[in-house]
Amino acid sequence: MGQPRVFLVDDHELIRSGIRSELAGSVDIVGEADEVDAAVEMIIERTPDVVLLDVHMPAGGGVAVLAALSGRCPEVRVLALSVSDAAEDVIAVIRAGARGYVTKNISGPDLLDAIYRVAAGDAVFSPRLAGFVLDAFSAGGTTLEAADVDPDLDLLTPRERQVLRLIARGYSYRDVAKELAISPKTVESHVSSVLRKLQLSNRHQLSHWASERRLL
Amino acid sequence: MNTTTPPRAVLGTPFRPYRRGVANAILGGVCGGLAIRLGVRERTVRVLFSLFALVAGLGLLLYVVLWLCLPRADESEAIAHRLLGPHRQLRRVLIGLVAIIALGWFLQALGAPSLGAFSWPIWLSLIGLIGVWRGASPDERRHLEELAKSAPIVGVPTTRTKRSFFLRVVLGAILVFAGLRILRHFGSAWGVASPALVGSLILIAGVLVGLAPWWLTTLNDLSGERRERVRVEERANVAAHLHDSVLQTLTLIERSAGDAEVVTRLARNQERELRGWLFNPGAPSDQPGTYAAQLREMEAQVENDWGVKIELVTVGDLYLDDDVAALVAAGREAAVNAAQWSGASTVSIYAEVEPATVSLFVRDQGRGFDLESVPADRRGIELSIRQRVQRHGGSVSIKSSPGAGTEVELVLPRTA
């Protein structure tokens, strides 16, 4: 595989040019869009390997793009990019089909790494996303009032939990593999399976969790 | 939380726990929920409840009590719990109870312990219904409002049809007429006060039914006005906040444009503050006395004082006690240590609250060190971290090797 073909979607020109200059030479940028409809049209037309998608845009934002793309070009993978760390936003884009979530203050090399990983079909979990997932699937982690935890939330295997915990502690995939004495590929597959669970599990419990965090 | 609760009853398959239905609710979802719980047909439960209601309104009372005491399937709190939550509400409930008893006594004095349709279970139910309305969650209230709108008799003008208008007039007329009849029949004989009372009540009901649409419209207008006012206030709050924080910071950044370090620090502070304000309004961890809040404060201080980026991830939370406070303090030392010595630009802090333990990981990917040959000045810091945590019954382990960064793990068993 040569350089991944990347498409940028962000309504801020400043951010797009920043990303463009950071990625220049390392990936093949095949197009940019600053609004939902144009983005959908061009992505379908150009089928890039990876779409860098801003979460917050007018007219529905990243989730609207993902919804419009869903099922139409399965070979296009989406990496969500945002300034927001709100649990709701993170969970919403992942559930809409994004393969990963990074914040805009990510360093150039890390972003590149994430793009390559997504292009290869893997999932990209930042420490914060790993924390959110652990929190959402936690079995009795909290002792604040709303502690009646449904055992069905506890969908993660102990190994997946271990992997997520290490990612949340700031370990790279390679460090995780070394720590658990497994191969990096196995780490990838654990993370991908967590992503799948996140996307497929009962919608209600996750949205409930996200809103609970906000409302309490 | 009750995600496994099916939206409708699965015949022959009972489900726990008993929650009020949402998808199959007509009024409060009490019957629907019971049907799901028992695995029987919704209609069966409803018919039984209706029959039971004919027994002096006892079924109705049972319905209202269940409505108050059971959480909805998609909520975690019952209405009664919500009503009684704040302590000041307790007084209102007590006053309500006293009023009910007084009313019962009054009716007793009139020699009418059960006035036909207006027996005590019905009075209690009506008061319970007021409680339901006051304590209903926004979702449920919307459901009830829609119900009220679609009901033909009290339909507000927007949904009013000829049919509902006709029905209302007829029903109102019948009630007024019945009331007048009873009044005229017994009105002259003051000795028979109770039918007179029934008569007046029916009369009042008739007038109410007639005037309901107008009354509801007024009510709607009022709540619309209130909503508008809340919106304006909210906007003013946002503007004030943006002015106090964001604009000030931008000015400061402009002034110190030459000093990259100061600008970074200002931007980072502002970002953290704005983030907290936008995404965690009123979150439990915003209360100062929790583990996560304490860590966030620590994050801000260390970032400010040492110019490193701290990546803080917390899972779960709990209220602070001496032990947890000591854990945070030790974690702070570890973070400062990492900022000072490791040379890494980012320090990762991961905090997790589990049923049996509270843990804190402080990790950097800096230069690391050889645990065996730690210089004396660093040993002191390590010892103080260790002693602090061990004094509170916890344990510390430090992993480090030259060139591969350092991770300090602090674990505290939970006593409570």
Interface residues (C-beta under 8 A of the other chain):
Chain A: S84 D85 A86 A87 P127 R128 A130 G131 L134 D135 S138 A139 G140 G141 T142 T143 L144 E145 A146 D148 V149 D150 D152 L153 R165 A168 R169 G170 Y171 N202 H204 Q205 H208 R213 R214 L215 L216
Chain B: M1 N2 T3 T4 D74 S76 R275 L278 F279 N280 P281 G282 A283 P284 T290 E311 V313 T314 V315 G316 D317 L318 Y319 T346 S348 Y350 E352 V353 E354 P355 F361 R363 Q365 E407 A416
